[in-house]
């Protein structure tokens, strides 16, 4: 049997990077990479990681019925007496730790020594928490004079030092570091690049590679910071997500990585969301029944259509706020992504229930989605009828001119971010007849999580996990390049 390559995933979130790597299979259908340890401080994301680790304990397509019953809400636990051992092993593979905390660092270091001991090759994955590096994050940490950004006061901006510590101490053969685009223009970028190139505890150095431009910055071929940026929509992901990916390879590895191959098509939000059962939203203030929702939204649709700029699109009847049926087996964005997303063993559509909205917002959602259907773009704030303007001062002056944003059917989605947990205004469903924001499952589709990937915790925490993740389908393509570096096929 061909060897599998261990991966350790830190700052793992719900496991997007690890899912892509573990999903890469050889010609015999066996996984090329094996997740031996994942570390995450958030308790809900940690539960998600543990559950997914349990799912991976079984051969492809042979997860137990108890798993599917659990994610459908029909069982209290995903395991039975017969699979308790697999559950125990899954728990051992995920740690709920806060790196940077001395006690948790000791726990993590002890565990990584255990799982990596004697391994010739292994891969470190992860992206330090990145809110402070984002454009909005740096706005939050701007100095009093507004001319500079004081990230030193934010502890999360220095968690990359934990990433560097683990690289230096444990010497992975390859590392894959992910972060937000804002990192490129922060004062930390040159420091991070310099630190990543320093010798590890064994005196070995890393070559740093871009996955979109040939050359390595330690061998004279000039790589600019922008060359580390990957635009996910160019690689079959139905989302305009732009992230920094740095691949480090120990200098004794003579292979050079290939580049990501651009997709020959654009995967749109409409294609990615197709096949999921239609739902109604909830009504946060007022009677929240199927009939009351239908009557309320039907009246709103008629009123909004009467204001002009859009066609009247009837509201769907008999919609529920949640569903007990599985998604249709589809092949959106060509067969490869469809096969990646679909699972014929599903007995329901997990994480697919809607939240409540105020009736006034439902009117804005209807207008926005109907406008997008007609114009193939989301409306600007100034294009909303005056009767739909919200009662707050910044509506006409706010720098974000598309506060009510539709994920347009014919385009890749905008970046799914953790803020989706706050409200649905920037993630309006493209179908006006459903008149609502996206569910967790729909956001997960845009992030390319397989439909059988279940997110633990309250719905707000599920949204956060999805928004903070790396798209697994993109990670799968990165995994192919890493496997090639290690001559594993």
N, C-alpha and C positions, 0 to 999 in steps of 0.2 A: 504494500500500500504506500502511495506517495505521501511524503510528510505534509503536515499542515503547519502553517506559520502562526505562532502565537501573536495576538494583538492585545495591547493594554490601552484602555480608553480613559483618559482623565478629563475632568470637567465635561463629563459625557452627556449631560442633559438626559433626554430620553433615549439617546443612542443612535442618532442618525448616521454618524460616521461609521460606527461599529456595524450597523445593519447593512450598509453597503459593502463593507469588507467581508462580512460573514455570508453575504448573498452571492459572492463570486464562487463559481463551481468549475471543476475540471470536466474533462470529457466524460468521465464516469458518473458525473452528477454529485460528486463529493465536494464539500467546502474546502477551499484552498486556505482560508484563514480561520482561526479559532480564537474567539474572545475568551481569554483566560482571566481577565480582570477588568472591571469597569468601576470608576470612582466618581461619585456625584454627591454633592452636599444637600441638595433638595430632596426631602423625604418622598415626595410624590413621584418625582422623576426616578428616584432610586427604586421605588416599587415597580415602575414601568420597566426599568432595566432588568429587574429580577424576573418579572413575568416573561419578558422576551427571551431571557437566558434559558428559562424553562422550555419555551417553545422550540428553541434551537437544540435542545437535548435529543430531539428525535429526528430521524432521517427526513429529508425533504418530502413534504406531502403526507407525513405520517404522524403528525401531532395528535394526541389523544382527543377523543370526543369531549372529555372533561374540560379541556382548554376552551373549546368552542362554546360549550355550555356556560362556562364562567364568563366569557366576554359578552355573551348574550344575556347575562343577568339571571341565568337559570340554576347556577350553583354558587355556593359560598366560597369555594376554593377551586383552583384550576387543576388540582391533582387528586388522585384517589390513593387508596392504600397501595395499589400496585405501582404507582408512579411517585410515591413519596420520596424515594431515594433520589430520583431525578430533580425533584423540587429542592431537596436539601443541597445538592450539588450546584444548582442554579443560584441559591442564596449565597453560597461560598464564592461565587464569581463576581458578585457586585458588593461594593462597599459604600456605605453612607458616611462619608468623611468630608471634613472641611480642610482642604489642603492649605497649609499656612498656619494651622493650629498645631502646636507641638505634639500633643497627645495623638491627634489624628494622623499627623505625619509619621509618627512611629508605627501606628497600626498599618498604614499604607505601605511603608517601607518593608515591614516584616512580611506582608502579604506578597509584594512584588518579588522579593527575594525568593519566596517559596515557589511561585509559579514560573519564574524565569530561570531558576537554577539549572545550569547545565545546557541551556538552549543556545544553539549556535546563532540563530537568526530570530529576531522578533521585531515587532513594529509598535511604535508609540503613536497614538492618535490623540487629538484633543485641541480645543481652543479655549484659552483662558476667558473668563467672563469679560464681555466686550462692550458693555453699555457705555463706559467712559470714553471709549475710542470713537464711538459713532458721532456723526455730526451733531445730532441732538444731544448726545451725552456730553460732548465738549461744550455745548451751549450752556448746559446746566452747571458746568464747572468753570465757567468763564470768570475772569478776575473782575474786581470791582470797576476797573476802568474800561472793561469790555474789550481790551486790546490783546489779551492773552488768555490762556486756559490753564487753570491750576488743577491738574489731575493729581498732584501729590497728596491732596487731602482725601482722595478716594482710594480706599484699600484695594478695591477690585482692579484698579488700573495697574497694580503691581503683582497681580497673581501670575503673570507670565513668568515671574522669577521662580515660581514653583515648577513650572514647565521646564525651565532651564536647569533647575536643581536636579530634577529627575533624569533629564538627558545626561547631565554631567556625571551623576552617581551610578546610573544603571546602564548607560551606554547602549541604547537601542541601535540596531543595525540601520533602521530607517525611522524617521519621524515625519508625521504629517501634521502641520500646525495650521489651524484655521482661525480667521478673525474677520472683523468687519472692514469695509472699505476705508472707513475713517482712520484706521491705523496707519495708512500710507502717508497721511498728511499730519500725523501727530508727531510730537517731539521724541516719541519713544521708538519710532521705526528703525532709525539708524542704529540705535542702541541694541535693539533686539537682533538685528542682522549681525552686528558685531559679536554679540554674546553667543549666538547660535553657532558661530564659526570657531569659537574657542575650543581648545583641546578638552576632551573629557578626562575622567579620572585615570584612564589608561593611556593618556597622551595622544589619543586619536582625534582627528578633526573631521568635520562634516563638510561636504560640498552641498551648496544650496541650489535648488533647481526651481525654475518656473515650469508649469505644466502647459503653458501656452506659447512660450518662446524658447527656441533652442539656445543652448549655452549655459554656462555656470559662472557665477560671479567670482569664484575662487580660481578660475583658470583663464582669466583675461577677457572673456567674452562679456561685454557690458550688459548687465541686466538692470533696467530701471525699476523703481518701485512699482510702477503701474503694470509691469510684466508679471507680477504675482497675482494680479486680479483675474478672477474667473467669473465670466458672465454666464450664469447657469442656463439661461434661455437659449444659448448657442449650442447646448449639449443635450437637448431633448427634454429639459425640465420646463414644465408649464408655468414658469414664474421668472420675473426679472429680478433675480437675486444675485447681487454682485458681492463676492467675498474674496478675501486674501487667502491663498493657499500656498504655504511654503513647504517644500519637501526637502528634508535633509538626509543625506546618504553618507555613511562612513567611507572615508577616502580609500579603503582597501577594496571596495566594490568597484570593479572596473566597468561595469555596464553603465550606460547613461539612460535615463528614462526617456520614453517617447513622449509625445505630446497628446493631449486630449484631442480626439477626433470630432470635429464639429458635425452636428446632426444635419441631415439633408432635408430637414423639414422643421417647421416651428410648431411646437405643441402648445395649443391654446388652453385658456382656462375652461372654455366651453367643452373641449374634448376631454379634459381631465375630469370634469365634474359629471360627464354623461354617465348614465346607468345607475346613478345613485337615486334612491327613492325620493320623490318630491315630498316636501313637508310644508306646514304652515308655521308661522312664528307664534310665540305666545303674545299675550297682551298684558303688559306689566301693571296697568292701572285700569280696572274694569273687569267685566265678566270674561273669563278666559275659557270659553268652550269653542268647539269646532264651529258651531253655527254662529256664535257671536263674532268670532274672528272673520268668518266669511261675510257676514252682513256688514261689519265695520269696514273691511278692506274693499268690498264691492262699492260701498258708498264713497269711500275715499278715492278709489280709482276713477269713478265717474266725475267727481269734483275736480280732481287733478287734471284729467284729460280735457275737461272743459276750459282749463286755463290756457290751453294752446301748447305748442311746441312738441307735443307727443301725440301718438295715436292711442286710442283706448284699447287696452288689452284686457280681456276678461280675467277675473280671478278664478283660480281653480276651485272646484267644489270638492268636498269630502276629504280634505287634507287633515292629517294628524300632526301633532307636535313631535312625535317620535314614531318609529316604525319597527315592526317585528319581522320584516322581510329582508333578505340579503340583496346586495346590489346585483344588477344584471351583469352577466359575463360579457364584457366588451373588450375591444382592442383600441383604446384611444391612442392617438399619437403614434401610430404604427404598432405592430405586434409586440415589439420588445417591451415597451412600457406597459402595455396592456397585460402581458403575461406577468410582469413584475408586480402589478397592483392586485390582480384578481386572485381569488381563492375559492374554488367551487365547494369547499367544505363548510363555508360560512353558513350559519343558519339564521343570521340577522345581519344588520349593518351596524357594527359597533361604533360608539361615540358619535352617533348620528341623531341628535335631538336638538331642537332649537331653543333659544332663550327668548325672553319676553322683551317687547319693545313698546314704547308709548305710541298711542295712536297717531300723534302728530309726526313722529319719526317715520311711522309706516307710510304716511303720505309722501314724505320726502324720499323714502326708499323706492316707492312705486314710481315716482317721477324720474328718479335717477336711473333706474333700470330700464324703464321704457325709453328714456332719452338715449341711453347707450345702445339699446336695440336698434334704434333708428339711425344713429350717427356713428356707431362703432367706436365710441369714446365716452368717457364719463363726463358729466356736465361740470362746468366750473360753478363756483358759488354765485357768480354774477348772472348765470343763466337760469337760476331757479326763479320761478314766479315769486313776486313779492309776498304773496299770500302764504308761501311755504318757508319764508325766512324765519329762522329760530330767533327767539327773543334774547339775544345776547350781543353786546356791543361789538365784539370782534368779528362778526359775520362778514362785513364788507372790508375789514382792514387786516384780517388775519393773513399771515404770510403763506399759509397752506390754502390754496384756492380751490381745492377739491376735497373738502372735509367730508362730504358725503360721496364716497367713491365706489363705483361699481367695478367688479372684476369682469371685464368685458369679454363676451363670448368668443370673439374672433381674435383676441390678443392673449399673449402670456399674462398671467396675473402680476400685479405689483408685489413687492416683497412682503411675505407673510412675517409679521413681527409679533413680539410678545404683547404689544399693546392691543392686539385683537381680544385679549382677555378683558379689557376695560369696557369696550362697546363694539358694535358692529358697523359703525359709520363708514369706516374705510374698507369694509369687506362685505359689500352688498351683493347678494346673489344676482346673477345676470337675468334670471327669469322673473319678469314682473308679476306673473301670475302666482308666484309663491311669496312675493312681497316680504322679504326678510333678509337677515344677514347670514353669513356662512356658519355651518355647524363645525364642530371640531373635526369630524371626518372629512368634510369638504376642504378645510384648511390643510388637513393631512394629505389629501389627494394632491393639492397644489405643491406640497412639499415632497411628494412621491413616496410617502410611507405606504407599504402594502396594506390592503384593506383588513388583513388579519392582525395588524399591529394595534394593540390596545393600550390606551393611555389611562393610567391610574389617577385617582384623586378627584376632587371636585372639578366641575366643568371649567371654572376659571383657571385652575392649575393645569388642566389638560391643554387649554388654549396656549398658556405660557410655554409649556413644553414643546408644542408644535412650532411656535414662533421662534424659539431659540435654537432649533435644530438645524443641522446640515441636511440638505436633501439626500436621502439614501441612494437615489438613482444616480446622482452625481458622484457620490462616494463609491458606488460600484465601479464607475469608470476610472476613478483614481486608483482603486484597488487593482484593476487590471494592469496599470502601469507599474505599480509597486511589485506585483507578482512577477512581472517581466524582469525587473531589476534583480530579483532573487532566483531567476531561472526556474520558476515554478509555474506549471501549466496544467 
